[in-house]
Amino acid sequence: MLKELYVENFALIEKMRLAFCGGLTALTGETGAGKSLVIDAVSLLIGGRAKESFIRSGEEKCLIEGVFESPYPQELSFLLEAAGIEFGGEDGMLIFRREISRGGKSVCRINGITVTLALFRQAGRLLVNINGQMEHLLLLEEGKQLALLDSFGGEKLCALREQVGGSFSLMQHWSNKYREYEEKQQERAQRIDWLRFQIEEIEQAKLLPDEEELLKTEADLLSHGEKRRTAAASATAALSGNNAAIDKSAEAMEAMRQVSALDKEATPLYERLSSVYYELDDIAQEVQIYADNIVNDPYRLEEIESRLFLITRLKKKYGGSIAEILSYYQKAQEELSSLEEWDLIGDSASEQMKKEKENYDVLSASLTDIRKEASRKLGAAITEELKLLYMPNAVFRVDIMPHAPASYGNENVVFMIQSNIGEDFCPVAKIASGGELARIVLGIKVILAQLDAVPTLIFDETDTGIGGCALSAVANRIKMIASYTQSICVTHAPIMAAAANNQIHIYKKIEGSRTIIQSELLDYQGRVNELARMLAGDKVSEATLAQARELLT
């Protein structure tokens, strides 16, 4: 529970320290005395929205600090342990501290450890629940009413709702997959046809990696065949024709043979001439063979040129070389394979979607059945609570309305009320009487507070618009809530204040040229005086003092 609240440089509050006990504590004071500022400070302490206007004039920052003591909700213990924040378990204190500086900077700490605002808010709202007129309006929203019913339904209902949410998410996932498949089906079919055409075109070409270079070489030879044959014939004639090189070399060789027979020193020259002769003869034969093998085939040349034209055309479409064309071919095959698998994905998505829809229908139907039972019990419980809140003829009902499939099931709920005998049921949200609305909301909170693990409840002027016996009934019910949950109420009603175990007076004071807000924990006589003021304003008399004392008995 909230043990202590310290506020510094917050609006008109220079410094204020409030101590709280268990049970019910009433915050009272004149209208505009600053009671709402205290609630605003607590709101910031549990992660509420910060405003620069909260900072006291002339100061650079404001500070809100709250000390909490055990027991704590188990969810909070898990949350803080996961964040690495030590607080001594169930017996340890928790200190929440928030500093707001000009320029919008906000620093949040839990037990001295700086945390994110999200974590600060998540932890704070497990410790304090503020119930004001805005919260009353939120309770009247259909989505909020469904959440309240599910909370009342207990762990089994909440667990089933979570299963329904998971099933709905899967159903949406497969539905989106199938819709994506359908939307892209035409585009994918066109792409598949185009890829198949390209792959077939490249396959039919039967390209080889070094084919282009070989073809160009062969084409060059064929185009110069006649020139090569003429040149080779000329070489043959020069070597072996009449009076040609071979004949002359033969004459020279014979002459040197005769010389070497007479002079041994001429033998090397003879041998060299012999070698030249035989080499020329061999060359002449090879030149003749080369000339005989020269092909002049215009059809083969045309065939090569046609093949080179095909390669050039493919290069313009798929890459600058045969290697790039073959690389494109490989990638096209991979893409085609991937696209063809989409048909299997589409079939799978359709099957999974239908399967998950069946699962969702079963789970949501079970959820509907449990909700119907919970709605009957909640309606009966709140009807009984309204009798205690001085609405003896009121009947509360929870209507379950069909709704399109959603993450929370196939229905929504509307809180309905019959305020008086003979009247029609109407939505609680359309109740015109502020006093009736306040009691209906309080009745809901009384029932749900018994299920809520939040250790501190704050009622911010929830008795507005209620008077007489109804107000007395409201005070008794809030006091009943305070018997098992620390409760703090801001009130202008003497009956409500008198029902409290403790009473803190909030008031304004002038110090120098500044207005400040201060607080005082009232003793018995202080409570008598404050209640008398609340009863009679400035005209406090012995009669009103006696009435105040009577309220406290």
Residue pairs with C-beta under 8 A, 6 or more apart in sequence:
1 20
1 22
1 68
1 69
1 455
1 456
1 486
2 20
2 42
2 66
2 67
2 68
2 127
2 128
2 456
2 486
2 488
3 19
3 20
3 67
3 68
3 69
3 93
4 17
4 18
4 19
4 20
4 66
4 67
5 16
5 17
5 18
5 20
5 38
5 41
5 42
5 45
5 64
5 65
5 66
5 67
6 15
6 16
6 17
6 18
6 63
6 64
6 65
6 66
7 13
7 15
7 16
7 17
7 18
7 38
7 41
7 62
7 63
7 64
7 65
8 14
8 15
8 16
8 62
8 63
8 64
9 15
9 55
9 56
9 59
9 61
9 62
9 63
10 37
10 40
10 41
10 54
10 55
10 56
10 62
10 63
10 64
11 34
11 37
11 40
11 53
11 54
11 56
11 517
12 34
12 37
12 56
12 508
12 515
12 516
12 517
13 34
13 37
13 41
13 56
13 516
13 517
14 56
14 514
14 516
14 517
16 38
16 517
16 518
16 519
18 38
18 504
18 519
18 521
19 521
20 486
20 488
20 502
21 501
21 502
22 482
22 486
22 501
23 482
23 483
23 486
23 487
23 500
23 501
23 502
24 478
24 479
24 482
24 487
24 488
24 489
24 499
24 500
24 501
24 502
25 486
25 487
25 488
25 489
25 500
25 501
25 502
25 503
25 504
26 488
26 489
26 490
26 491
26 496
26 497
26 499
26 500
26 502
26 503
26 504
27 35
27 38
27 488
27 489
27 490
27 491
27 504
27 506
28 35
28 490
28 491
28 492
28 497
28 503
28 504
28 505
28 506
28 530
28 534
29 35
29 505
29 506
29 507
30 507
30 508
31 492
32 508
33 506
33 507
33 508
33 517
34 506
34 507
34 508
34 517
35 490
35 506
36 460
36 490
37 517
38 490
38 506
38 519
39 130
39 132
39 458
39 460
39 490
40 48
40 54
41 64
42 66
42 128
42 130
42 458
43 130
44 50
44 54
44 64
44 98
44 100
45 64
45 65
45 66
45 96
45 98
45 124
45 128
46 96
46 121
46 124
46 125
46 127
46 128
46 130
47 108
47 117
47 118
47 120
47 121
47 122
47 124
47 125
48 121
50 98
50 100
50 104
50 106
52 100
52 102
52 103
52 104
54 62
54 100
55 61
55 62
55 100
55 101
55 102
56 62
60 101
60 102
61 99
61 100
61 101
61 102
62 99
62 100
63 97
63 98
63 99
64 97
64 98
64 100
65 95
65 96
65 97
65 98
66 95
66 96
66 97
67 93
67 94
67 95
68 93
68 94
68 95
68 96
68 127
68 455
69 93
69 94
70 89
70 90
70 91
70 92
71 90
71 455
72 90
72 94
72 126
72 127
72 455
73 126
73 127
73 453
73 454
73 455
74 453
75 126
75 453
76 123
76 126
76 127
77 89
77 90
79 119
79 122
79 123
79 126
80 87
80 94
80 110
80 123
83 110
83 113
83 115
83 119
84 113
85 110
85 111
85 113
85 115
86 92
86 111
87 93
87 94
87 111
94 110
94 111
94 127
95 109
95 110
95 111
95 112
96 108
96 109
96 110
96 120
96 123
96 124
96 127
97 108
97 109
97 110
98 106
98 107
98 108
98 109
98 120
99 106
99 107
100 106
101 107
106 117
107 114
108 114
108 115
108 116
108 117
108 119
108 120
109 115
110 119
110 120
110 123
115 123
125 454
126 453
126 454
127 454
127 455
127 456
128 454
128 456
128 457
128 458
129 452
129 454
129 456
129 457
129 458
130 458
130 460
131 445
131 457
131 458
131 459
131 460
131 462
132 458
132 459
132 460
132 461
132 462
133 460
133 461
133 462
133 464
136 437
136 438
136 441
136 462
138 144
139 145
139 148
139 441
139 444
139 445
140 415
140 428
140 429
140 441
141 429
142 412
142 413
142 414
143 412
145 398
145 412
145 413
145 414
145 415
146 408
146 411
146 412
146 413
148 444
148 448
149 371
149 374
149 375
149 378
149 398
149 413
150 157
150 158
150 161
150 371
150 374
150 408
151 158
151 448
151 451
151 452
152 374
152 377
152 378
152 381
152 447
152 448
152 451
153 370
153 371
153 374
154 374
154 451
156 370
157 367
157 370
157 371
157 374
160 363
160 366
160 367
160 370
161 367
161 408
161 409
163 363
164 360
164 363
164 364
164 367
164 407
164 408
164 409
165 407
165 408
167 356
167 359
167 360
167 363
167 364
168 360
168 405
168 406
168 407
169 407
170 352
170 356
171 353
171 356
171 357
171 360
171 405
174 349
174 352
174 353
174 356
175 353
177 345
177 349
177 352
177 353
178 346
178 349
178 350
178 353
181 342
181 345
181 346
181 349
182 346
184 342
185 346
188 339
188 342
191 335
191 339
192 336
192 339
192 340
195 332
195 335
195 336
195 339
196 336
198 317
198 318
198 328
198 329
198 332
199 329
199 332
199 333
199 336
201 314
202 314
202 318
202 325
202 326
202 328
202 329
202 332
203 329
205 310
205 311
205 314
207 311
207 314
207 322
207 325
207 326
208 322
209 322
209 323
209 326
210 322
211 307
211 311
211 322
212 308
212 311
212 321
212 322
215 304
215 307
215 308
215 311
216 308
218 300
218 304
219 301
219 304
219 305
219 308
221 228
222 295
222 296
222 297
222 298
222 300
222 301
222 304
223 301
225 294
225 295
225 296
225 297
226 296
228 294
229 291
229 294
229 296
232 287
232 288
232 290
232 291
232 294
233 291
235 287
236 284
236 287
236 288
236 291
237 244
238 244
238 245
239 245
239 246
239 280
239 283
239 284
239 287
240 246
240 281
240 284
240 288
245 280
246 277
246 280
246 281
246 284
249 273
249 276
249 277
249 280
250 277
252 273
253 270
253 273
253 274
253 276
253 277
256 266
256 269
256 270
256 273
257 270
259 266
259 269
259 270
260 266
260 267
260 269
260 270
311 322
314 325
315 321
315 322
315 324
315 325
318 324
318 325
318 328
318 329
319 325
319 327
319 328
360 405
364 405
364 409
364 410
365 410
367 409
367 410
368 400
368 409
368 410
368 411
371 400
371 409
371 411
371 413
372 400
375 398
375 399
375 400
375 413
376 398
378 398
378 447
379 395
379 396
379 397
379 398
381 447
382 396
382 440
382 443
382 444
382 447
383 394
383 395
383 396
385 443
385 446
385 447
385 477
386 394
386 396
386 439
386 440
386 443
387 394
388 473
388 476
388 477
389 439
389 442
389 443
389 470
389 473
389 474
389 477
390 439
390 469
390 470
390 472
390 473
390 474
391 419
391 436
391 439
391 440
391 470
393 419
393 420
393 421
394 417
394 418
394 419
394 420
394 440
395 417
395 418
395 425
396 415
396 416
396 417
396 440
396 443
397 415
397 416
397 417
397 418
397 425
398 413
398 414
398 415
398 416
399 413
399 414
399 415
399 416
400 411
400 412
400 413
401 411
401 412
401 413
401 414
402 410
402 411
403 409
403 410
403 411
403 412
404 410
414 427
415 427
415 428
415 429
415 440
415 444
416 425
416 426
416 427
416 428
417 425
417 426
417 427
417 428
417 431
417 436
417 440
418 424
418 425
418 426
419 431
419 433
419 436
428 437
428 440
431 437
431 440
433 465
434 464
434 465
435 465
435 466
435 467
435 470
437 465
438 462
438 463
438 464
438 465
438 466
438 474
439 466
439 470
439 473
439 474
441 462
442 462
442 474
442 477
442 478
443 477
445 457
445 481
446 477
446 480
446 481
449 457
449 481
449 485
450 484
452 485
454 485
455 485
455 486
456 485
456 486
456 487
456 488
457 481
457 485
457 486
457 487
457 488
458 487
458 488
458 489
458 490
459 478
459 487
459 488
459 489
459 490
459 491
460 489
460 490
461 490
461 491
461 492
462 474
462 478
462 489
463 471
463 474
463 475
463 489
463 491
463 492
463 493
463 496
466 474
466 493
471 493
471 495
471 496
472 495
474 496
475 493
475 495
475 496
475 498
475 499
476 499
478 487
478 489
478 496
478 499
479 499
479 500
481 487
482 501
489 496
489 500
491 497
492 534
493 534
494 531
494 534
494 535
494 548
494 551
495 551
497 503
497 527
497 530
497 531
497 534
498 527
498 531
498 548
498 551
498 552
502 521
503 521
503 522
503 526
503 527
503 530
504 519
504 520
504 521
504 522
505 519
505 520
505 522
505 526
505 530
506 517
506 518
506 519
507 517
507 518
507 519
507 520
508 515
508 516
508 517
508 518
509 515
509 516
509 517
509 518
510 516
520 526
522 530
524 552
527 548
527 552
528 545
528 548
528 549
528 552
529 540
529 545
529 548
531 547
531 548
531 551
531 552
532 540
532 544
532 545
532 547
532 548
533 540
535 544
535 547
535 548
536 544
